[in-house]
Amino acid sequence: MVKKHALILGAGFAGLELAAQLSESLRDEVRVTLLDQSDSFSFGFSKLDVMLGRRAAEDLRLYYGDIALEGVEFRQERVTSIDPDQRRVTTDAASYDADVLAIALGADYDFAATPGFQEGGYEYYSIAGAERLRDALPDFDSGTILIGILGHPFKCPPAPFEGALLLHDHFLERGIREAVEIRVIGPMAAPVPVTKELSQAFLDALGERGIEYVPKQLVTSIEDGQARLAGGESVPYDHFIGIPAHRVPEVVESSGLAVDGWVPVNRANLATRFPGVYAMGDVAGLPMAKAGVFAEAAARVAAEDIAAGLRGGEPPPPYEGAGNCYIEFGDGLVGKVEANFLGGPAPTAELVGPSRELAAEKEEFGSIRRARWFGSAP
Ligand SMILES: Cc1cc2nc3c(=O)[nH]c(=O)nc-3n(C[C@H](O)[C@H](O)[C@H](O)COP(=O)(O)OP(=O)(O)OC[C@H]3O[C@@H](n4cnc5c(N)ncnc54)[C@H](O)[C@@H]3O)c2cc1C
């Protein structure tokens, strides 16, 4: 039997999980090519370790060369064009035709959307940014640190607040917490606004540590210690840390796949409007948070839908946009948000913990995926 060709663009949470699923359930019927421009994957939350100097970036990289999934071939190439009608993809090295095409290219950062940010601000949403901030932190010894959320949606809604909580700890340890003011400013009416209760839990955690959240304010540019807001006013800062505005990668934009910024999909099975083309993870436009746990859950549903399409079986139960996200609260404590965005009439999200047991559970979350995707010892 001639195997069908599944081409997966992007080897992040979604692409890796889709490759693992197809390798497990369809290896006799499907050969998989997995493309990524990078040589390695690292978990989003690793960036917090890098920012705080707890781990070196190099120790956190998982190399794609170690992928040992039967029937999956990884190639390090940059995707330069996607023709969704023909399911034809061109990279900097080759071109590919696919029977099934999965777009899992994630979200890119749009630094230029906020004038002054790249020159005058810091960030921890990229490894390079986290390293730069780590190197600058020793000079942050007094004044106001303004953490600005520079667009919506953005990856991992709790991460700006997680950063603030961890910086609080960092300054406590240095004995200079009193000399530093930490404020988070963003366009949302409340932190993590998926439910009132969850936002309140974050407001309480921030309040207990003397961290202010300034709601409904979008920083549009920064210059000379002043963050300019959409309404025209300015907020002063001594050190600015931004959560960059997000966008689909350029190649997705130019393929015509994106509508209103993101790739529209059937929320039940992650299919795009192009036959045989799926999109999942951060690149997809769904009314829910962008996070790795949701990306991998989407990949599982897409894999089942691909199997049903090939074998003529029943379609899988609809994607629920459900998953558990771990959040560091500082002092070795980790909380867990259990969320379900699409499974019911309204999204649900509940904070469990924080506790030390959940810190161990978060470690396990990482090692299970390292073993599953990269064959590393758990
Ligand atoms: C600080 C921080 C903390 C986080 N904490 C958590 C957490 O605790 N839990 C959680 O679930 N999520 C967390 N996240 C979010 C999580 O990392 C992302 O939501 C997740 O990685 C999305 O998965 P994805 O597969 O859609 O995209 P990605 O993992 O971003 O993968 C996309 C891949 O596409 C590749 N790519 C892009 N363009 C091209 C191209 N043109 N050619 C070839 N390859 C290309 C990229 O190299 C990348 O490997 C965090 C994120 C950050 C920044």
The ligand as an SDF file (V2000), in Angstrom:
LIG
                    3D

 53 58  0  0  0  0  0  0  0  0999 V2000
    7.0780   32.7240   29.1780 C   0  0  0  0  0  0  0  0  0  0  0  0
    6.1220   31.6840   28.6540 C   0  0  0  0  0  0  0  0  0  0  0  0
    5.5850   30.7370   29.5230 C   0  0  0  0  0  0  0  0  0  0  0  0
    4.7130   29.7750   29.0450 C   0  0  0  0  0  0  0  0  0  0  0  0
    4.2100   28.8460   29.9220 N   0  0  0  0  0  0  0  0  0  0  0  0
    3.3560   27.8960   29.4560 C   0  0  0  0  0  0  0  0  0  0  0  0
    2.8550   26.9020   30.3490 C   0  0  0  0  0  0  0  0  0  0  0  0
    3.1980   26.8590   31.5270 O   0  0  0  0  0  0  0  0  0  0  0  0
    1.9720   25.9890   29.8350 N   0  0  0  0  0  0  0  0  0  0  0  0
    1.5900   26.0100   28.5300 C   0  0  0  0  0  0  0  0  0  0  0  0
    0.8000   25.1480   28.1300 O   0  0  0  0  0  0  0  0  0  0  0  0
    2.0390   26.9540   27.6750 N   0  0  0  0  0  0  0  0  0  0  0  0
    2.9150   27.8840   28.1000 C   0  0  0  0  0  0  0  0  0  0  0  0
    3.3930   28.8370   27.2340 N   0  0  0  0  0  0  0  0  0  0  0  0
    2.8390   28.9280   25.8780 C   0  0  0  0  0  0  0  0  0  0  0  0
    3.3870   27.8850   24.9290 C   0  0  0  0  0  0  0  0  0  0  0  0
    4.8000   27.9350   24.8860 O   0  0  0  0  0  0  0  0  0  0  0  0
    2.8210   28.1090   23.5200 C   0  0  0  0  0  0  0  0  0  0  0  0
    1.4520   28.4080   23.5880 O   0  0  0  0  0  0  0  0  0  0  0  0
    3.0270   26.8500   22.7020 C   0  0  0  0  0  0  0  0  0  0  0  0
    4.4110   26.6990   22.4480 O   0  0  0  0  0  0  0  0  0  0  0  0
    2.2380   26.8790   21.4050 C   0  0  0  0  0  0  0  0  0  0  0  0
    2.4760   25.7000   20.6910 O   0  0  0  0  0  0  0  0  0  0  0  0
    2.4460   25.7100   19.0940 P   0  0  0  0  0  0  0  0  0  0  0  0
    2.8160   24.3210   18.6900 O   0  0  0  0  0  0  0  0  0  0  0  0
    1.1920   26.2850   18.5900 O   0  0  0  0  0  0  0  0  0  0  0  0
    3.5930   26.7280   18.6610 O   0  0  0  0  0  0  0  0  0  0  0  0
    5.1760   26.7240   19.0240 P   0  0  0  0  0  0  0  0  0  0  0  0
    5.4460   25.8350   20.1800 O   0  0  0  0  0  0  0  0  0  0  0  0
    5.5200   28.1500   19.1000 O   0  0  0  0  0  0  0  0  0  0  0  0
    5.7960   26.0540   17.7360 O   0  0  0  0  0  0  0  0  0  0  0  0
    5.8020   26.6570   16.4730 C   0  0  0  0  0  0  0  0  0  0  0  0
    7.0350   26.1850   15.7210 C   0  0  0  0  0  0  0  0  0  0  0  0
    6.9560   26.6810   14.3730 O   0  0  0  0  0  0  0  0  0  0  0  0
    8.2670   27.0030   13.9530 C   0  0  0  0  0  0  0  0  0  0  0  0
    8.1740   27.9470   12.8410 N   0  0  0  0  0  0  0  0  0  0  0  0
    7.6000   29.1740   12.8220 C   0  0  0  0  0  0  0  0  0  0  0  0
    7.7170   29.7310   11.6010 N   0  0  0  0  0  0  0  0  0  0  0  0
    8.3740   28.8330   10.8310 C   0  0  0  0  0  0  0  0  0  0  0  0
    8.7900   28.8020    9.4570 C   0  0  0  0  0  0  0  0  0  0  0  0
    8.5370   29.8200    8.6210 N   0  0  0  0  0  0  0  0  0  0  0  0
    9.4290   27.7050    8.9890 N   0  0  0  0  0  0  0  0  0  0  0  0
    9.6870   26.6410    9.8230 C   0  0  0  0  0  0  0  0  0  0  0  0
    9.3340   26.6220   11.1270 N   0  0  0  0  0  0  0  0  0  0  0  0
    8.6740   27.7010   11.6130 C   0  0  0  0  0  0  0  0  0  0  0  0
    8.9230   27.5830   15.1930 C   0  0  0  0  0  0  0  0  0  0  0  0
   10.3450   27.4610   15.1010 O   0  0  0  0  0  0  0  0  0  0  0  0
    8.3330   26.7210   16.3120 C   0  0  0  0  0  0  0  0  0  0  0  0
    9.1720   25.6440   16.6730 O   0  0  0  0  0  0  0  0  0  0  0  0
    4.3240   29.7810   27.6750 C   0  0  0  0  0  0  0  0  0  0  0  0
    4.8780   30.7120   26.7990 C   0  0  0  0  0  0  0  0  0  0  0  0
    5.7840   31.6500   27.2710 C   0  0  0  0  0  0  0  0  0  0  0  0
    6.3920   32.6200   26.2940 C   0  0  0  0  0  0  0  0  0  0  0  0
  1  2  1  0
  2  3  1  0
  2 52  2  0
  3  4  2  0
  4  5  1  0
  4 50  1  0
  5  6  2  0
  6  7  1  0
  6 13  1  0
  7  8  2  0
  7  9  1  0
  9 10  1  0
 10 11  2  0
 10 12  1  0
 12 13  2  0
 13 14  1  0
 14 15  1  0
 14 50  1  0
 15 16  1  0
 16 17  1  0
 16 18  1  0
 18 19  1  0
 18 20  1  0
 20 21  1  0
 20 22  1  0
 22 23  1  0
 23 24  1  0
 24 25  2  0
 24 26  1  0
 24 27  1  0
 27 28  1  0
 28 29  2  0
 28 30  1  0
 28 31  1  0
 31 32  1  0
 32 33  1  0
 33 34  1  0
 33 48  1  0
 34 35  1  0
 35 36  1  0
 35 46  1  0
 36 37  1  0
 36 45  1  0
 37 38  2  0
 38 39  1  0
 39 40  1  0
 39 45  2  0
 40 41  1  0
 40 42  2  0
 42 43  1  0
 43 44  2  0
 44 45  1  0
 46 47  1  0
 46 48  1  0
 48 49  1  0
 50 51  2  0
 51 52  1  0
 52 53  1  0
M  END
$$$$
